[in-house]
Amino acid sequence: MANTWTAADDGGVEHQIVVDVDAQTGKTFIRVDGRLVARPLAPEEESREFKVGNATYVLRRLDDGFDIDVVMTVDALPKTMSQRVAPPPVEKSPVPGIIVKALVTVLISGLLYWGYDSVMYMRVPWKAWNGPSVRVDFPGEPERRVEKETANGETFEMVMMSAEYRRHGYALAYWDLGGPVPLDKVDELQAAFVTEFVKGMNGTMVKSAPGRVGSRWGVHFIANVPKTDEDPAGSIRGQLALNGRRVYLQFAFVPKGASLSYDVGEFLRSLRFSDQIG
C-alpha cells in the first residue's frame, strides 16, 4: 500500500510525495509528483534523502511504516554561518513563548525558552522522561510548569514539560477533562483542541490530519506562528491525542529561517503511552 504526503518546496509550492514498496523485491520507491527522485531504498536500509524542489527531505523506515521530515543542510544556511567551523559561544537569551487556548472549559498558559546557538540537530542528547502513563524523550531534564485555570466554575490543572536544544523548543502539555468523552465525539474534540491551540497563538494552520499518536488515534498538525513583541516568528509541528480523560499535546517550535528538521520528528515519535512501555 502506498504512503502519500503533501510537502512544500523551498518556494512554498506543494507537491505530492508517494512512497510504495515493491512486493517482490522489497525495495521502496520515492516519487514526487509521479517522478522517481531517489535511488530505491533497499530492505536493509533505514533512510534516504531526496529533493522536493531545492528543499531536502528524508524518508525514514519505522516499525509500522514510513515517515518524512525536512532536513536542514549546510548549503541552505546563510553563507557566513555555513563557513563557520566552530561557532563561538553565544549567550542565551530567554524568549517567552506559548499561550494555549483550549476548548471552552480549559485555558492553558505556558512558557518556553528557546536557545540561540549552532544549527545541527542530528545528535540531540535525548533523555527519556517518564510521566503519568506516558514517556517522551527530551534533550536533558525538562522544566515543569503547572497552571491552574478556572472555567465554568471548575478548576483545571495543566502540566507543561518543556526543554530546549539550541534554537529549537520541545514541549508536552497534559490536562484532564471534567468527564468521559463519548467515542463518537473524540475526533471532533481532538480537532477542536488543535484548532484552538493554533488560534490562541494567532497562528495559521498549514496542515492538520488524523494519525497515529503513540498507540492512540489523534491529530497531527503543522502551523506557522507570527512574531510578537516577545516571541520570534516560527513554525510548530505537533500532535494531540486523548488517553482516557487526559489530553496530551506534544509539539516542537522552530524559529523562522530554520527547518522542521530531523530532531522534530525524533521528538514526536518518542511519545509512548503506558501500554507501549515495557
ABEGO torsion letter per residue (X at the ends): XBBBBBBBBAAGBBBBBBBBBBAAAGBBBBBBGGBBABBBBBAABABBBBBBEABBBBBBBBAAEBBBBBBBBAAABBAAAAABABBBBBBBBBBBBBBBBBBGABBBBBBBBBBBBEABAABBBBBBBBBBGBBBBBBEBBBBBBBBBBBGGBBBBBBBBBBBBEABBBBBBBBBBABBBBAAAAAAAAAAAAAAAAAAAGBBBABBBBBBBEABBBBBBBBBBBBBAABBBBBBBBBBBBBEABBBBBBBBBBBGBBBBAAAAAAAAABBBAAABX
